[in-house]
């Protein structure tokens, strides 16, 4: 297989995976909604559930080094079934672009710029994503390390300022909820923030060291999981029983910080960091979708597709839900986690099973059948 001129190092890939998961910290209200003051338990369980799935991803990546999902499907499933699976994943990536763009619209419209029309916010956001995708995957991932470090330092710094507002009693009582609540919270954590990293299969053709895919995925998973756990624990410690009642708990926690008259309105800085993380996540998803389409249809380049699908994303992000409440209800009922499970768990299991049955060893260069 011809190497892409845009090569990504193992460190870039690892921090990109971590940054991608960090981009979902806006959705911690889902975990609090299921597990309340025990949301941290839901995060831990969700991480445990994610581990065998991530192992499956790394195993597939090692069996087919340097191959994208589109290429893996053609090799394992054949041209017809492979293209069906690939089309399903392209649809999945596009739907995540729509949903994450809608997340930005709801957050900015509900918390920051209430009088600004939502279409204006979405167009500006996707214009930047479109610009980044057209610059190429190497340029996009170059900034992942910076985003991860800034987000983590900001998390530690703001948490230190909130120590006086934290109460250990806000974590109590423990293990008092029905089993269903723990299962729902763990399932949500595993399927929405974490296992969406299946999208990085679309970046593997640009991976400088195909053998380092496992290190990149596991390292990024660790970065994202620690950030997510820290966020959930901090918000619970500060807000206590009010956490499940808030749509954006971390944003509310930032508004509590007030160090005299010098250090106030920290939520504005938090919003900038959060939007940057969501920009990175949405840009990766948009790249995966248009790159997948170009591979599926044998186009020479994906770049001419980017403006068209960015425009489509604006339209669908506005039309997919009638209101932000309907959007939240879609997620809180667990429908979102079950929807993503089909693409992040069931389809990869089928692919891996067929590969095992057909005896692909991954020890030599494989071409589509």
DAMOPE-V522091 format. One record per pair of residues at least 6 apart in sequence whose ideal C-beta (glycine too) atoms are under 6 Angstrom apart, sorted by sequence separation. I is the first residue (numbers start at 0). J is the second residue. D is the distance in whole Angstrom. If there is no record, write none. Layout:
BEGIN
I&J&D  I&J&D
END
This chain:
BEGIN
242&248&5  245&251&5  257&263&5  320&326&4  329&335&6  31&38&5  34&41&4  235&242&6  30&38&4  63&71&5  73&81&4  76&84&6  131&139&5  234&242&6  293&301&4  72&81&4  108&117&5  256&265&4  238&248&6  30&41&5  290&301&5  72&84&4  253&265&5  254&266&5  289&301&4  292&304&6  72&85&5  104&117&5  107&120&5  253&266&4  234&248&4  234&249&6  237&252&5  289&304&4  69&85&5  104&120&6  250&266&6  253&269&4  289&305&5  104&121&5  234&252&5  230&249&6  289&308&6  68&88&6  100&121&6  103&124&5  0&65&6  136&202&6  169&235&6  169&236&5  136&205&5  169&239&4  165&236&4  165&237&6  164&237&5  154&229&6  158&233&5  161&237&6  25&102&6  198&284&6  201&287&4  198&287&5  201&290&6  164&255&6  160&256&5  153&272&6  150&272&6  15&140&5  18&143&4  15&143&4  18&146&5  11&140&5  14&143&4  18&147&5  21&150&5  146&275&6  5&135&5  14&144&4  17&147&5  5&136&5  5&137&4  68&200&4  7&140&5  14&147&5  67&200&6  146&279&6  36&170&6  67&201&5  48&185&6  67&204&5  65&204&6  45&185&4  49&189&5  110&250&6  44&185&4  48&189&4  52&194&5  41&184&3  45&188&2  139&282&6  41&185&5  45&189&4  49&193&4  65&209&5  49&194&6  64&209&3  191&336&6  34&180&6  42&188&5  190&336&4  197&343&5  33&180&5  41&188&6  187&336&5  190&339&5  194&343&4  33&183&4  34&184&4  132&282&6  183&333&6  186&336&5  190&340&5  33&184&4  131&282&5  60&212&4  128&281&5  132&285&5  190&343&6  30&184&5  128&282&4  132&286&5  57&213&4  128&285&6  29&187&5  57&216&5  111&270&6  53&216&6  53&220&6  23&192&4  133&302&5  20&192&5  133&305&5  132&305&5  103&277&6  129&305&5  129&306&6  46&224&5  16&196&5  129&309&4  99&281&5  16&199&6  125&309&5  42&227&6  96&281&6  42&228&5  125&312&6  96&284&5  125&313&6  42&231&5  95&284&5  96&285&5  122&313&6  39&231&5  92&284&5  121&313&5  38&231&5  39&232&5  92&287&5  93&288&5  121&316&6  92&288&4  38&235&6  7&205&5  7&206&6  8&207&5  9&208&5  36&235&6  89&288&6  5&205&5  7&207&6  16&216&6  3&204&5  6&207&4  3&205&5  9&211&4  13&215&4  17&219&4  21&223&6  89&291&4  12&215&4  16&219&2  20&223&2  27&230&6  89&292&6  27&231&5  9&214&6  13&218&4  17&222&3  21&226&5  9&215&5  13&219&5  17&223&5  24&230&5  35&243&5  85&295&5  31&242&5  32&243&5  31&243&5  100&312&5  97&312&6  101&316&4  96&312&5  100&316&4  28&246&6  97&315&4  105&323&4  97&316&5  28&248&6  69&291&6  97&319&6  69&294&4  101&326&6  69&295&6  91&342&4  22&276&4  21&276&5  22&277&5  22&280&3  18&279&5  19&280&5  19&283&6  75&350&6  75&353&5  75&354&5  74&365&5  77&368&6  55&347&6  59&351&6  74&367&5  73&367&4  55&351&6  62&359&6  63&361&6  32&331&5  62&361&3  29&330&5
END
